[in-house]
Structures are given as structure tokens and as C-alpha cells.
Amino acid sequence: MRNIRIGLLGCGTVGEEFAGLLLERRSAIEDVAGISLELVRVAVRDPGKPRSVALDPAVFTTNAYDVVKAEDVDLVVELIGGTSPAGELVTAALNAGKPVVTANKELVASAGPDLFAAADRAGVDLFFEAAAVAAVPLLRPVRESLLAEDVTRVAGIVNGTTNYMLTRMTADGLGFEEALAKAQELGYAEPDASADVEGADAASKIAILASLAFNRSVVADDVSREGITGLLAEDFELAARFGFDIKLLAVAERFTGPPDARGTIGAQVFPALISRDHPLASVRESFNAVFVTTSAAGELMFYGHGAGPRPSASAILGDVVGAAEHLARGTHRRVPVGRPAALRPTRDLVHSYYIRADVDEAPGVLSEVTGVFGRHGVSIRTVDQHGSESQARIVFLTFPAPEHALHDALEELHDLDHVRAVGRVLRIYT
């Protein structure tokens, strides 16, 4: 039986869960996979810090490079986070011929192409399942099972923190700050949750998914993003009135026509209205779900826990077992990512929209406002108006239109004398 010796970089909450799960499942892995996994070195800032998992104090070091370079380490698990020094450490491990497993979405989404190339040159694995949707086995099916498929869209809920918050704001009527505090209390959100609530975390994940699905390099900076800050209780109430829930969605699409758009890729993160009869509307709490649309297999849905240390540890351990098996056999699985993507400008992407506006209650105002939309090619599907003697609130639901057409219409609306304010504009996902 081949013994694979593991070096762990970082032993925070997720690292502790991984180490504990490895010890818990080690015997079963030996029986099923025929390999023995041994945690021999762990790089941490404070070796004396109390930890929830019982490890030999001799395995700890404060020098991460010692772990990467050690002759008694066969495989490296990177759980430091961030891009530096994590990027340098991962590169050093790959160049030394050691497979790497990481949960670092920020690193993979920003430096993925270079890391993939380094792994391929060294003939070793770079696995990162936990960098996408935690415990949901999604990356491996996309990069292996669907390798020969024509994938046209990847879309879904990929951030468990914001999905939990939106669930509480929808079901319990909590405000944004209350929902965030609850998520932090349960460990779903970090003390600084800006990456979650502003959409950066989801942008990194959809960049990774798009790269694998479309065989084109997509990085986090290629993804336009809007977060859930600024959503009001009234938005949820109005959404419910029209039969919608609000979800933070990540969407990447490869366009097949018209000729000027063919082969381009659009990638976005945004809060959206989604019909309550759509499967994504039923994805609640910290769960995630992703739809992958293909030409032959049709639409596939992947669903499971998207937040929490133990689900992440499960994905990391699964990657470790896969990389260890390949190492024992002298094989590896390359990451099939090609040249940089040709991006479809965000302004040309097409959506339907929800628009809330406060206007003076006066004759002809509604006609004036709808006329603005019409001049810019935005067709109104539904209008809902209510208010007092002096002021009215109008909610518009539109038919699909390019984003640039909507932005031009909104600019003109702001200049109308009878329009007091234009509220949050949300896309409608179909």
C-alpha cells in the first residue's frame, strides 16, 4: 500500500476540519482506495495555539516554505487564502513535482492559467473543488464528465452566506444588518463579510466555473458584479407581490449567435428576481445550486451545502484522495483551460428588469415615463402603481432589453421634473 505524506499550509477553521476528517476517514480510505494518507507537516503562525484536532506537536512549523520543500512531503494542501504568499507557495510545490489541493478561490480565479500551466509542465495535479461550491461535486464533472460537451451556460447560487441572508430577509423580514449578524453568529460569514455581500466571492467562483465549462481563461476581473447591499424590505415585499424571490446569482454564458457575438462569453454576479416556481427559488439557507446547460445532456443541476468548514473539508479530502491516487499511479489530470476568453461587453447583455420609481401624482406622468422607456427600446410588460394624493410609487417589469438601453432610459428618467427618485433596479432571471 502506497503511503502519501501530506503537508498542510494553514490550520484555521477549515484546516482543522480537514485534519480531523482525514484522521476520521483514514482507515476507510485505505480500504477503498488502497492508499494511506499521513499528515506529516503543518505550517501555522502559532504552533502553540489550542486546536480542536489532536495532532503531534512535532508536525507544526511556522515556515511554510519548509513544508513545500520538505523531502518527506509528497502532496501539499494550501488553505492559507489570498494570493500572496499562497501563489508563490503553490507554484513552488508544483515546480517541485508535488500535487497541490487548494480551496483558495481568489488565487485560482486570478492566477489560474499560470498555475494550470505549471501543474501541466510538472506532470502533477492541481485540484480545487472546494474553491467553487464547497461540498458540491461540480468541478470534476465539468472538467471530466462534460469535457466533450458543448456547454453554453453555467448559472446558479454559489455563495452560501448571501443565500442564507436572503432567505432570512425573505422568510423572516429581517433587515440587511440583522441578517448579516445572524450569518456571522452561525459562522457562515466572516467578521468582514464584504467579499460575500458585495459579490466578489461569487465572481471568483463563476470565473473558475466559466473557465472549465468553456475551455477559455476567465478571471475574476472579467466578471461584472453587484452585491446585495442596498436591498430594502420593500424590494422583497414587491417581489413577493409579483411572485418572485430575490437571489444572488452568478451567470456565465457562451454566445452562439449572432455572428458578432458568436463565441464570446458574458459573466455576471447580481441580485435577481426569480420566479417562485423556478428550482433555484427553492434553494434556501446556506445551500447552493448550479445549473449547467449543455447541447446534448441538456440542463444539469448540482445542489448541496455551499458554506461551512466541514462541507469544505469534505471537498478538500476528496481532492486529496484523487490526487494521491494519481500520484501513486504516476498519472495526472490536466486542467483543460485554453486561451483568454473573448468577453461580451456587459452593456450588450440582455435581461428583463424590475424598476421602482417615485413620481409626482399628476396627469400624464405615467405616460411620460413609459415614453422614455419606449424611446430607448425598453418594452414594459407590467406596471403597478399606488400612492397618495401627491406622490405615487410605480413598479415596472420589462421585456428583455440590452443593459445599455436600460441605462440610457434611466439617465433620461432622472432628468424628468416629475420623477423624484429611481430605486434599486434588479434583473429578472429566466
N, C-alpha and C positions, 0 to 999 in steps of 0.2 A: 504494500500500500504506500503510495507516494505521500510524503509529508510536505505540505506547503506552509511556509513560515510567513507570517503577516506582520507588516509594520504599519501602525496606525498613527496618522498625523491628526492630532486633535482628539480630546476626550471630554467634550462637553456633554450636553444632554443627549444628543443623538449618538455621539461616540460611546457613551456609557451604555445606552440601549443596545448598540451594535455589539459591544464586547460581551454584554450579558447574554444576548441572543445567540452569539457564537458559542459560548460555553454551554448554553442550554441545549442547542441543536447539534453539537459537535458529533456525538455518538450516532445520531440518526443520519447525518451527512456521510459519515464513514460507511454506514450500511448501504445507503442508497447510491452514493456517487463513487465510493471506493477511494476516497482521498481523505487525508487527515489535515485539518486546519488548526494551526497553532499561532496564537498571538504572542510574538516574541519581543516586540519593541513598541513603545507608545511615547510619542512626543507631546508634551504638555508644557504650559507655562509654570504650573505649580505642582510638582510631583507629590507634595505632602498634603494636598487638598483632599478632604474626605470625599469618597465616591460611592455610588450605590452598588458598584460591582466589585467583587473581591479579586484583585489582580496582584501578582507578585510585585512588591515594590522595586525589584531589580529590573523590571522591564521598562521603567519610566526614565525619560531623559528630557532635558529642556532644549536639546539641539535637534531640530527636525532633519537637518541635512545628515546627521549621523544615522538616522533611521533609513533615509533614502539610499545612502552609500553602503550600509552595512552588508557584509557578505552573507550573513545569516538571515537576511530578509529576501524572500522570493517575490512578494507581491505587496504593493502599497495601497492603503486606503486613505484618501485625503478627505478630511472633514474639518479643515480649518476655516474655509469660507473665504470670500473675497478673491481678488485677482492677484494680489502680491502679499506675501511670498508664495502663495499657493501655486501660481502659474509656474514659477521657477522650480519649485519642488516637484511638481508633476512632470515637467519637461525633463528634469534631471533623472527621475525614476525611469521614464520611458527610454531616454538615451542610454541608460544603464541596462536596458533589456528587461525591465521589470514591468509586468502588467499593473495598471492603475485602475482602481474603482473610486469614483468620486460622487458626492451628492451636491457638488458646487455648481448650481445653475448659472450664477453670474459669470464664473470662469468659462464654462462651456459655451455660453451664449455670446461671449465676447471674443474668446481666443480659440474657439473650437476648431476652425480649419487648420491652424498651426499645430494644435495638439493631435488632431487626427492624422496629419501627415507624419508627425514624429512617431506616433504609435505604429504606423504602417511601415516606416523605414526600419524600425527596430523589430518588427515582426511580433509585436505583443498587443494585447487587448487594452483598450480604453473603454470602460463601461461606466454608464452614468444614469441608470434607470431612475434613481431617487432624485435626480435633478429635474425631472419633469412633473410627474403626478404621484409622488411618494410611493405608496404600496401598489398602485395600479400598474400591472404589467403592460405597458403601452409601447415603450421604445423598442423593445426586442421584436414584438410582432411587426412594427412598422419597418424596422431595418432588416428583418429577415423574412418573415412570412409574407409581407406585402412588397418585397423587393422588386418583383416583376410586374406589380400592379401599376396602373395609371391612376395615381391619387390626385384628385382635383381640389379637395378641401379638407382642412382639419379645423374643427371648431368645438368649443366647449367651455366648461368651467374648470379652471386649472389652479385656482387659489382657494384653499380651504378656509383661510382666515376671513376673507371678504365674503365668502359664501355663507359662513356661519353668521357674520354680522348682518348680511342682507336678510337671512332667514329670521333673525330676531327683530329686525326693523319691520319686516312684513307681517310676521305672525303675532308679535307682542307689542308692536307700535313703539319700540324703543327709538330714541334719537341716535344720531351717529356716535356721539361721545359715550353714551350708555352702552351701546352695542360693542364698541371698541373695548371699553373697560371690562365687559363680560368676557370677551375673547381673550384678553390678556390674563384675566383671572383663571381661565381654564387652560392656559398655556398654548392657545392657538396663535396668539400674536405676541411678538417681542415688545419690550418697553418702547422701542422706536419702531412703530409699525408702518412707517412711511412707504417702504418698498411694497408692502401689501396694498394699502389703501389708495396709493397713487398709481398702481398698475405696473410698477417696474418688475416685480416678481413674475407676474403673468406674462409680461413682454419677453422676459428671458426664456420662459418655458415655451411659448409659442414659436420663438425663434429657433429653438432646438428642434421642436416637432416639425416645423416647416422645412428645416434643413434636411432632415431624414426623409420626410414624406416626398419632397420634390427633387431630391438629389441636387440641390443648389445651396450654396452657402448663404444663410440668412443670420444676421447678428442682431443683438437686442436693439441697437440703434436704428435698425431698419424698420422697427415696429412703431407705428404711431400709437399713443396710449392716452387714455383718460381714466382717472380713478373714480372712486365712489364718494370722495369728499364733495360736499355741497349738495348732496341729495337731501331733500326735505321730506317730512312726514306727508306733506300734501302730494308729493310725487307718487308715493306708494298708494295713497288713497285714490288718486286719479287713475293710476294704473289699474287698480282693482276694479274701478268702475267700468273700465273698458275690457276687462277680462284678461289682464296681463299681470305677471310678476316682474320684478326687476332683478336681473342677474348681471354680474360682471363676466363678460365673455371675452375669450381670446379667439380670434378668427384669422386663419391664413388660407388664401385661395390662389390657385394657379389658373390663370385665364386661358381659355381655349379659342377665343374669338371675341370681337372682330380682329382682322389682321393686325391692326396697330397695337392691340393688347395681347396678342397670342404669345403664350409662354411667359408673360410677366406674372409677378407674384405680389399680392397685396396682403399686408399683415397688420392687424389692429387689435388693440385691447380697449374695451369701452363698456360702460354700464348700458344695458339694453332692456327694452320691454320685450317680453317673450310670452306668447300665448300660454295660458294655463293648461292647455291640452297638449303642449309640446313636452316630450320626455325630459328635457333639461329643466323645465319648471318644477318638476318633482324632485330634483336633486337639492337636498336641503342640508342644514347643519354644516359640518366640515367636509362633507363628501364632494368629490369631483367626478366629472363625467366628460368624455371627449368623443365626438363623432368623427370618424374618418370615412370620407366618401371616395369610392373608387369606381372605375368604369366597369369592372367585371363582378366584383363581390358585392357592389352596392354600398349601402351605408352600414358601418360597423360602429357599435357603441362600447366604450370601455368605461367602467364605473367602479369606484371604491373610495377608500379613505385618502384624502388629499392633504392632511395635516396631522402633525403629531410625531413624536420621536420614535415610537415603536413601529408604525407603518413605514417610516423612512428607513429604520434599521432593517426591516424585513426586505425591502428592495435592495439595500446595500449588500446584505448577506447573500441574496440570490445572485447578484452580480459577482460576488467573491467566489461563490461555488462555480459559476460558469467560467470565470477567468482561470480559476485553479484547475479545472478540468482541461481547458485548452493548454495551459502551461504544462500539465503532466503529459499531454499527448504531443507537445511540440507544435501546436497549431495556434491560429488566432483568427479573429473575425474583424475584418477592416470595416471602418465606418464609411458607408457609401455616400459621400458628400462631394459634389462636383464644384464647378466654378461659381463665382459670386452670382447671386440672383439678379435678374433684371426686374427692378421694382416698379410696380404700378403706382403712380402718384396717388396719395391719399385723396386729393381733391377730385380724382376721377372715379373713386369707388362709389358704388350705388347702394343706397339704403332707403327704407321708408323711415319717417321721423314722427316723433311726438314733440310738439312745441306748445309751450304755455306762455300766454301774453296777457298783461293787464292793460286795459284800454279805457278811455272815457266812454261812458254810456251816452252816445249821441247818434243821431240818424246818419246812416251811411258809413259808419266806421268799419263794420264787418266787411262791407263791400270793398272799401278802400284797402283793407288788409289782405283780403283774398286776391284782390287785383295785383298786389305786389308779388305774391307767390306766382300767380299766373304769368306775369311778365318775365319771370325768371325760369319758367318751365317746371315749377313745382306744383303738381296737381293735388288738391285737397280731397281726401277720402271721407273724413268725418269731422264735423265741427260740433263742439259742446260749449255752450255759453251760459253763464249765470253771473249774477252780481246784484248791486244795489242801484239806486237811482242815479248815482254819479259815476260809478265805476263798474266795469264788467271784467270777468276773467274768461278768456277764450282758450280752449284747448283744441289744437288741430292734430289730426292724424293724416299723414300724407301717403300718396302712392310713391313708388320708388323714384329717386332722382339722384343725380350726382351730387357729391358733397359741395362742389364749388357752386352749384346752382342754389343750394340752400344757404350757403354763407353769403352769397350776393343778395339774396332776398332778405336775410336777417339784417344786413347792413342798411338796406333801404328802410326796413321797418323801424329801426332805431331813430331814423330821421323824421318819422311822421309825428305831427303835433299831438295827435290823439293817443299815441302809444306811450304809456307810462313806463312800462318795463317788459322785457322779454326774459322769461325764466329759463330754467335748465332745459336744454334740448337733448333728447335721448333718441338713439336709433331704435328701430323696431326690427328684431331678428326674425327672419322667416327662413 
